[in-house]
Amino acid sequence: MMRAVVTGASGMLGAHVVKKLLEDGWDVISVIRPGSLRKRPWTADILRETEIIEADITQPVSLPQSDVLVHTAGVMYGRTLDVNYRGTLNVIRSANTRWFVLISSILALGDSLRESAREDQKCKPVTEYEISKYMAEIAAFKAFGEKVTIIRPVWMYGPYTTNPDIIYLAKLVKMGISPVIISQDLRIAMVHARDVACAVSSLIGESGVFNVRGPRMYAFGELIHAIETFYKKRGIRIVVPRKIVSIGSMFFDIARYLLLSPDEIPIDKLRVKYSPKIDLKEGIEETLEWLESQAERSSRSLAPKR
């Protein structure tokens, strides 16, 4: 049986990658932050079928031998250089694997996104997050040469999410407010975490950089409509102007992404091996159902016992 090591296995993408690899018949070793199962108890059912190693990748780590190491661990906020770059260096130094898969981000392109999102476009990272992802890519290529797959997902969503973007949008719509960033027609690229996990599985052994997005590009208004449809509520449209988004992009990477978002993010290289399947409406419904189930479970656990 082939062995896979997955870092960040208790995260949204990591959990989907673990599920997919288990379905494919891999022996999986899950690397998680100490205590993360207590913070994310929903992952326990997934990871119980794997060997679990608790490790802080910002410190030197010891990893077992594997046929593939899928490095999904990372953060969008806070200590991005420590986790995304220096943490990747620690994982690389301890990796004893035949193939390395790095989950990067479309934002590794930085300002180049204004021009093109092609995989061969020169990266011009600006924010600390963008720099951390770009430097991690360089480190992976330097260490593994042609035995590395770089995955650049776009705006990712799905069950097991703890990222605030979709959560905040859902809360606003429930309150009767439907924010529109810049324009309802603003082109955005989104991808369900399960499609990213399937892409990872399909691309093991394929060298190079691969963009990963959903089946098509969307208008921002489609995202808001999908959330409104789920809650059966149409909120008051409030347009957030480009100037405000520009200011926000200095502090929030999702605002930076929306500001830079090109009309098209090509996935021709990806489609040779895998074609994304989950459309936005279906994926958002699944995501919000999961978020609501977690909220209900939390409220039950906090309810006074009689």
Long-range contacts (C-beta under 8 A, 24 or more apart in sequence): 1-25, 1-26, 1-27, 2-26, 2-27, 2-67, 2-68, 3-27, 3-28, 3-29, 3-64, 3-65, 3-66, 3-67, 3-68, 4-28, 4-29, 4-66, 4-67, 4-68, 4-69, 4-70, 5-29, 5-31, 5-63, 5-64, 5-66, 5-68, 5-69, 5-70, 5-97, 6-30, 6-31, 6-69, 6-70, 6-72, 7-31, 7-57, 7-69, 7-70, 7-71, 7-72, 7-73, 7-91, 8-32, 8-71, 8-72, 8-73, 8-74, 8-103, 9-43, 9-47, 9-50, 9-52, 9-72, 10-36, 10-37, 10-40, 10-43, 10-47, 11-40, 11-72, 11-73, 11-160, 11-162, 12-156, 12-158, 12-159, 12-160, 12-161, 12-162, 12-163, 12-193, 13-72, 13-103, 13-153, 13-156, 13-193, 13-196, 13-197, 14-72, 14-73, 15-43, 15-46, 15-47, 15-160, 16-158, 16-160, 16-193, 16-194, 16-196, 16-197, 17-70, 17-72, 17-196, 17-197, 17-200, 17-201, 18-46, 18-47, 18-50, 19-46, 19-197, 20-194, 20-197, 20-198, 20-200, 20-201, 21-70, 21-201, 22-49, 22-50, 24-201, 29-53, 29-64, 29-66, 31-55, 31-57, 31-61, 31-63, 31-73, 33-73, 40-160, 40-162, 42-160, 42-294, 43-160, 57-83, 57-87, 57-88, 57-90, 57-91, 58-82, 58-83, 58-86, 58-87, 58-90, 59-90, 60-90, 60-93, 60-94, 61-90, 61-91, 61-94, 62-94, 63-91, 63-94, 63-95, 63-96, 64-96, 65-96, 65-97, 66-96, 66-97, 66-98, 67-97, 67-98, 67-99, 68-97, 68-98, 68-99, 68-100, 68-101, 68-204, 69-95, 69-97, 69-99, 69-100, 69-101, 70-101, 70-103, 70-200, 71-100, 71-101, 71-102, 71-103, 71-140, 72-103, 74-103, 74-133, 76-129, 76-163, 76-253, 76-254, 77-129, 77-253, 80-128, 80-129, 80-132, 81-128, 81-131, 81-132, 81-135, 83-132, 84-129, 84-132, 84-133, 84-136, 85-131, 85-132, 85-133, 85-135, 85-136, 85-139, 88-136, 88-139, 88-140, 89-139, 92-139, 92-140, 92-143, 92-144, 95-143, 98-147, 99-144, 99-147, 99-148, 99-149, 99-204, 99-205, 100-140, 100-143, 100-144, 100-147, 100-148, 100-149, 101-148, 101-149, 101-151, 101-200, 101-203, 101-204, 102-136, 102-137, 102-140, 102-148, 102-149, 102-150, 102-151, 103-151, 103-153, 103-196, 103-200, 104-133, 104-134, 104-136, 104-137, 104-150, 104-151, 104-152, 104-209, 105-129, 105-130, 105-133, 105-152, 105-153, 106-152, 106-153, 106-154, 106-189, 106-211, 106-213, 106-257, 106-265, 107-133, 107-253, 107-256, 107-257, 107-260, 108-133, 108-134, 108-137, 108-152, 109-152, 110-134, 110-260, 111-260, 113-260, 113-261, 113-262, 114-260, 114-262, 115-262, 116-262, 117-211, 117-262, 117-264, 117-265, 117-266, 118-266, 119-152, 119-208, 119-209, 119-210, 119-211, 119-266, 119-269, 120-209, 127-249, 127-250, 127-253, 127-256, 129-253, 129-256, 130-253, 130-256, 137-209, 146-207, 147-207, 148-207, 149-200, 149-203, 149-204, 149-205, 149-206, 149-207, 149-208, 149-210, 150-208, 150-209, 150-210, 151-196, 151-199, 151-200, 151-203, 151-210, 151-212, 152-209, 152-210, 152-211, 152-212, 153-191, 153-196, 153-212, 153-213, 154-189, 154-190, 154-191, 154-211, 154-212, 154-213, 154-214, 154-257, 154-265, 155-188, 155-189, 155-190, 155-191, 155-254, 155-257, 156-190, 156-191, 156-192, 156-193, 156-196, 157-190, 157-191, 157-192, 157-193, 157-283, 157-284, 157-287, 158-192, 158-193, 158-194, 158-283, 158-286, 158-287, 159-193, 159-286, 159-287, 159-290, 160-193, 160-290, 161-193, 161-287, 161-290, 161-291, 165-254, 166-284, 166-287, 166-288, 166-291, 167-291, 169-223, 169-224, 169-227, 170-227, 170-231, 170-288, 170-291, 172-235, 173-224, 173-227, 173-228, 173-231, 173-233, 173-235, 174-231, 174-233, 175-235, 176-233, 176-235, 176-236, 177-235, 177-236, 177-238, 178-224, 178-227, 178-228, 178-234, 178-235, 178-236, 178-237, 178-238, 179-224, 179-238, 179-239, 179-240, 180-220, 180-221, 180-224, 180-237, 180-238, 180-239, 180-240, 181-220, 181-240, 181-245, 181-258, 182-220, 182-239, 182-240, 182-241, 182-242, 182-245, 182-258, 183-220, 183-239, 184-219, 184-220, 184-221, 184-224, 184-237, 185-219, 185-220, 185-221, 186-219, 186-220, 186-258, 186-261, 187-217, 187-218, 187-219, 187-220, 187-261, 187-262, 187-263, 187-264, 188-217, 188-218, 188-219, 188-220, 188-223, 188-258, 188-261, 189-213, 189-214, 189-217, 189-218, 189-261, 189-265, 190-214, 190-218, 190-223, 190-280, 190-283, 191-276, 192-276, 192-278, 192-283, 192-286, 192-287, 194-278, 195-276, 195-277, 195-278, 198-274, 198-276, 198-277, 199-270, 199-273, 199-274, 199-276, 202-273, 202-274, 203-270, 203-273, 203-274, 206-273, 208-269, 210-267, 210-269, 210-270, 211-265, 211-266, 211-267, 211-269, 211-270, 212-267, 212-270, 212-276, 213-265, 213-267, 213-276, 214-276, 214-278, 214-279, 214-280, 214-283, 215-275, 215-276, 215-277, 215-278, 215-279, 216-279, 217-263, 217-264, 217-265, 218-280, 220-258, 222-280, 222-281, 223-280, 223-284, 226-280, 226-281, 226-284, 226-285, 227-284, 227-288, 229-281, 229-285, 230-284, 230-285, 230-288, 230-289, 231-288
